[in-house]
Amino acid sequence: MMRPAIAVYGATGHTGQFVLRELQRQGHPTVPIGRNPVPTADDAPGSAPEQWRWATCDDPDALDAALHGVGAVINCAGPFLDTASAVIEAALRAGIHYFDVTAEQRSARQSLATYDEDARHRGTVVIPAVAFYGGLADLLAIELVRGARAIEQIAIGVALDFWHPTPGTRKTGERNTARRLIVADGRFTPLPHPAPSCEWTFPAPFGVQQMRAVPLAEIVTIRKHIAARNISSYMSTAPLRDLADPHTPPPMATDSSGRSSQRFVMEVRADVDGQRVAIAVAGQDIYAVTAPIVVAACVQVLLNPPVIGGAFAPAELLNTREIFAALQPHLTVMRTEGERMAHPHGVAPFTSSSATVPRHPLGSDVQRSPGRSA
């Protein structure tokens, strides 16, 4: 049985290239789609120019032609406030599944709120923010709170040793001027000004970091299906200084896969049924790690389509055990805290919490998300 082709919209971009290569590495038929209305050979990296399709978001006919014959589209073209609606609507017309890698709160909220009914009617799925920002924290959070009776707080902390932003990241930052949101007392609430700050102790080598509240799409994805009273997200201040500096260079490849040397750790903490639970994961290059996350989600949906379509947060629909198994080469569990994570649903326990515990691959210690069979 032939695998359906997967289109990558924005495939000429930095993240789009990672996604395209990951799909090809796994042997999936791909349809790379660029936005340049007058493409050249330089616009089609990594593939023969004749294999590419081209469509701008203001040309529905071109989008329809670009998506013809594929089973799903992964949108990597930001700012997503300018691309998501057009590509989702083209996917709905084609009757195919849609995924994107937005970190933008407003785009993720619009996609989830606007297209649920149409996707249900067509039996397809719309899943925004299946990426390092937005999706990964959502997938980790459901492991902490599954089956909980009361969730007082979920807090996400991200530490990067540096951040060399892509041109797309800079353009998205300029485009997104809306005030960021957190969840307070169960409701979306504007982030206070000035943004709250704190200290956060991560596993080595990051240790104690100065943090500032920077809520991104994970606030939206987690709130979509987890009834936590408070949800917040923080980032270490060093990469924020890099991001604010217009002279900071774009990422530079340091290995054969194209990854930069950037290291990250993400920790999700939750106060659940009167106890604190947490999990921290680490890896290399936030742009590169987005590719296996969104590819695993897309392939899972294509191979095991949901009974009912709709617009979903990643962990609301996906089988997290399968996702984390696919991420084993890319993410490492640094530490866990709390009985809930020490013995998640009878699966082999994590090592007890400590900044110096042995590192374990993801996948063997996580459980599936509600509503999806293993």
C-alpha positions in Angstrom: 0.0 0.0 0.0 1.4 3.3 -1.1 2.0 6.0 1.6 0.1 9.2 0.9 2.3 12.1 0.0 2.8 14.8 2.6 3.1 18.4 1.5 5.4 20.9 3.3 4.3 24.5 2.8 7.1 26.9 3.3 9.7 24.2 2.5 12.3 26.7 1.4 12.6 28.1 5.0 14.9 27.0 7.8 12.3 24.9 9.7 10.6 23.8 6.5 13.9 22.3 5.3 14.3 20.3 8.5 10.8 19.0 8.2 11.3 18.1 4.5 14.5 16.2 5.2 13.0 14.4 8.2 10.1 13.2 6.0 12.4 12.1 3.3 14.7 10.4 5.8 11.8 8.3 6.9 10.9 7.4 3.4 7.6 9.4 3.1 6.7 10.8 -0.3 6.9 14.5 -0.1 5.6 17.5 -2.0 7.6 20.6 -1.2 5.8 23.9 -1.7 7.4 27.3 -1.8 5.9 30.8 -1.6 8.0 32.6 -4.2 5.7 33.6 -7.0 8.7 33.6 -9.4 10.8 30.6 -8.2 14.4 30.1 -9.2 16.7 27.0 -8.9 18.0 28.6 -5.7 14.5 28.5 -4.2 14.4 24.7 -4.3 17.1 23.5 -1.9 17.6 19.7 -1.5 15.3 18.6 -4.3 15.1 18.9 -8.0 13.2 22.1 -9.0 10.7 20.1 -11.1 9.5 18.3 -7.9 8.5 21.6 -6.3 5.1 23.4 -6.4 4.6 27.1 -5.8 1.7 29.0 -4.3 1.2 32.2 -2.4 -1.4 32.5 0.3 -3.5 35.1 -1.7 -4.0 32.6 -4.6 -6.6 29.9 -3.6 -6.4 28.3 -7.0 -2.6 27.9 -6.8 -3.0 26.5 -3.2 -5.6 24.0 -4.4 -3.3 22.9 -7.2 -0.3 22.6 -4.9 -2.2 20.4 -2.5 -3.7 18.1 -5.2 -3.1 14.5 -4.5 -1.5 14.7 -1.0 -2.8 13.3 2.2 -1.7 16.0 4.6 0.0 19.4 4.7 2.5 20.7 7.2 2.6 24.5 7.2 6.1 25.8 8.1 5.5 29.3 6.7 5.3 32.1 9.2 4.1 34.5 10.3 1.2 32.1 10.7 -1.2 35.0 11.2 -0.6 35.6 7.5 -0.6 32.0 6.3 -2.6 29.6 8.5 -6.1 30.5 7.5 -5.4 30.3 3.8 -3.6 26.9 4.0 -6.2 25.5 6.4 -9.0 26.4 4.1 -7.2 24.9 1.1 -6.6 21.7 3.2 -10.3 21.6 4.0 -11.3 22.0 0.4 -8.9 19.2 -0.5 -10.2 17.0 2.4 -6.7 16.5 3.9 -5.2 16.9 7.3 -3.4 20.1 8.4 -0.6 20.6 10.8 1.6 23.7 11.6 4.5 24.7 13.7 3.3 28.1 15.0 4.4 29.5 18.3 2.0 32.4 17.9 -0.8 32.4 20.4 -3.3 34.4 18.3 -2.8 32.1 15.2 -3.2 28.9 17.3 -6.4 30.3 19.0 -7.9 31.3 15.7 -7.1 27.9 14.0 -8.7 26.0 16.9 -11.8 28.2 17.2 -12.5 28.8 13.6 -12.0 25.5 11.8 -13.3 22.8 14.3 -16.7 22.5 12.7 -15.6 22.4 9.1 -12.9 19.8 9.9 -15.4 17.7 11.8 -17.8 17.8 8.8 -15.0 16.7 6.5 -13.5 14.1 8.8 -10.1 15.7 8.8 -7.9 17.2 11.6 -6.5 20.7 12.1 -3.6 20.7 14.6 -1.7 23.9 15.1 1.5 24.4 17.1 3.0 20.9 16.7 6.5 22.1 17.5 9.0 22.9 20.2 7.0 25.9 21.2 3.3 25.0 21.7 3.3 21.3 21.2 6.1 19.8 23.2 5.0 21.4 26.5 1.4 20.2 25.8 2.6 16.6 25.2 4.7 16.7 28.5 1.9 18.4 30.5 -0.7 15.6 29.7 1.8 13.1 31.1 1.9 15.0 34.4 -1.9 15.6 34.9 -3.6 12.6 33.2 -6.4 11.4 35.5 -6.0 14.3 37.9 -9.0 15.6 39.9 -7.6 19.1 40.6 -4.9 20.9 38.7 -3.9 24.1 40.5 -1.0 25.2 38.3 1.0 24.2 35.2 4.3 26.2 34.7 6.7 25.7 31.8 10.3 26.8 31.9 12.6 26.9 28.9 16.3 27.5 29.1 18.4 28.0 25.9 22.2 28.6 26.0 21.7 31.1 23.1 19.2 31.9 20.4 20.3 32.8 16.9 16.9 33.6 15.3 16.0 32.9 11.7 14.7 35.7 9.5 11.3 34.1 9.8 11.5 34.3 13.6 12.4 38.0 13.4 9.5 38.7 10.9 7.1 36.9 13.1 8.2 38.9 16.1 7.6 42.1 14.2 4.2 40.9 13.0 2.9 39.7 16.4 2.2 42.8 18.5 -0.8 41.5 20.4 -0.5 41.3 24.2 0.4 37.8 25.3 -2.0 35.7 27.3 -1.6 33.5 30.4 -4.3 31.5 32.2 -5.3 32.8 35.6 -8.2 31.5 37.7 -9.2 29.3 34.8 -9.4 32.2 32.2 -7.3 33.7 29.5 -5.8 36.8 31.0 -3.4 39.4 29.5 0.2 39.0 30.7 0.9 41.6 33.4 3.2 44.5 32.5 6.1 44.4 33.2 6.3 40.6 32.6 6.8 38.6 35.8 10.3 37.3 36.4 11.7 34.5 38.6 14.6 32.1 39.2 14.3 28.6 38.0 16.7 25.7 38.9 17.1 23.4 35.9 19.2 20.2 35.7 22.9 20.6 35.0 24.4 22.1 33.0 21.9 25.0 33.0 21.4 25.2 36.8 19.9 28.4 38.2 18.5 30.7 35.5 17.0 34.1 35.6 13.6 33.8 33.8 11.0 36.1 32.4 7.4 35.2 31.5 7.2 34.7 27.8 3.9 32.8 27.1 3.7 31.3 23.6 1.3 28.9 21.9 1.7 26.3 24.7 -0.7 28.4 26.9 -3.3 27.9 24.1 -2.7 24.3 23.4 -2.7 23.2 27.1 -5.8 25.3 27.9 -7.7 23.7 25.0 -8.0 20.4 26.9 -6.5 20.6 30.4 -8.6 22.4 33.0 -5.7 23.9 35.0 -6.5 26.9 37.1 -3.3 28.7 36.2 -0.9 28.2 33.3 2.2 30.2 32.7 5.4 30.0 30.7 8.9 31.4 31.3 12.1 31.6 29.3 15.7 32.3 30.4 16.8 35.8 29.8 20.1 35.2 27.9 18.4 34.0 24.7 15.9 36.9 25.0 18.8 39.3 24.9 20.0 37.5 21.7 16.6 37.9 20.2 16.4 41.6 21.1 19.8 42.3 19.5 19.4 43.1 15.8 23.0 42.1 15.2 22.6 38.5 16.5 23.3 36.2 13.5 21.0 33.5 12.2 21.6 29.9 13.1 24.7 28.2 11.7 24.9 24.5 11.0 27.4 22.6 13.1 26.7 19.0 12.1 25.7 17.0 9.0 22.0 17.2 9.9 22.1 21.0 9.7 21.6 21.6 13.5 23.2 24.5 15.3 25.1 23.9 18.5 22.2 25.4 20.6 21.2 23.4 23.6 17.9 23.6 25.4 16.0 22.2 28.3 12.3 22.4 28.9 10.7 21.6 32.2 7.0 21.4 32.9 5.9 21.6 36.5 2.4 21.0 37.8 0.6 21.1 41.2 -1.8 18.2 40.9 -4.1 16.8 43.6 -2.0 18.5 46.3 1.5 17.5 45.1 4.2 18.9 42.8 5.1 16.8 39.8 7.6 17.7 37.1 9.5 16.5 34.0 12.4 18.1 32.2 13.7 17.2 28.8 16.8 18.4 26.9 18.0 18.4 23.3 19.8 20.3 20.6 18.4 23.1 18.3 14.8 24.2 18.8 14.2 24.6 15.1 15.6 21.1 14.3 13.7 19.3 17.0 10.4 20.7 15.7 10.8 18.5 12.6 10.5 15.0 14.3 7.7 16.3 16.5 5.5 17.5 13.7 6.4 14.6 11.4 5.6 12.0 14.1 2.2 13.7 14.6 1.4 13.8 10.9 2.4 10.2 10.2 0.4 9.0 13.2 -2.8 10.7 12.0 -2.3 9.4 8.5 -1.7 5.8 9.6 -4.4 5.9 12.3 -7.0 8.4 11.4 -9.3 9.6 14.2 -12.9 8.5 14.1 -14.1 12.1 14.4 -12.3 15.1 12.8 -11.9 18.5 14.2 -9.4 21.1 15.4 -7.3 19.8 18.2 -4.4 20.7 20.4 -1.6 18.2 19.9 -1.9 16.2 23.2 -5.7 16.4 23.0 -5.7 13.9 20.1 -2.3 12.3 19.6 -1.1 9.0 21.1 1.8 10.5 23.2 3.5 7.2 23.8 4.0 6.8 20.0 5.2 10.4 19.7 7.7 10.1 22.5 9.0 6.8 21.1 9.6 8.6 17.8 11.5 11.3 19.7 13.9 9.0 21.5 16.9 10.0 19.3 16.1 13.7 19.8 15.1 14.3 23.4 16.5 13.1 26.7 14.7 13.0 30.0 16.8 15.0 32.5 14.8 14.5 35.7 11.3 13.8 37.0 9.7 14.6 40.3 6.7 13.2 42.1 4.9 9.9 42.4 2.7 10.6 39.5 5.7 10.6 37.2 7.6 8.0 39.1 4.9 5.4 38.3 2.8 6.7 35.3 0.0 4.2 34.8 2.0 1.1 35.7 4.7 1.7 33.1 8.3 1.2 34.2 9.2 4.0 36.6 11.5 7.0 35.9 14.5 7.3 38.1 13.7 9.4 41.2 14.1 13.2 40.9 17.5 14.8 41.1 19.5 17.2 39.0 22.2 14.5 38.8 20.0 11.4 38.0 21.0 9.3 35.0 19.5 10.5 31.7 16.8 8.3 30.1 15.4 8.2 26.6 11.9 9.3 26.1 9.3 6.8 25.0 9.6 3.9 27.4 8.1 5.8 30.4 5.1 7.6 28.9 1.5 6.7 28.3 -0.9 7.3 25.6 -3.2 10.3 25.5 -6.9 9.9 26.2 -9.1 8.9 23.3 -6.5 7.2 21.2 -5.8 3.5 21.3 -2.2 2.3 21.6 
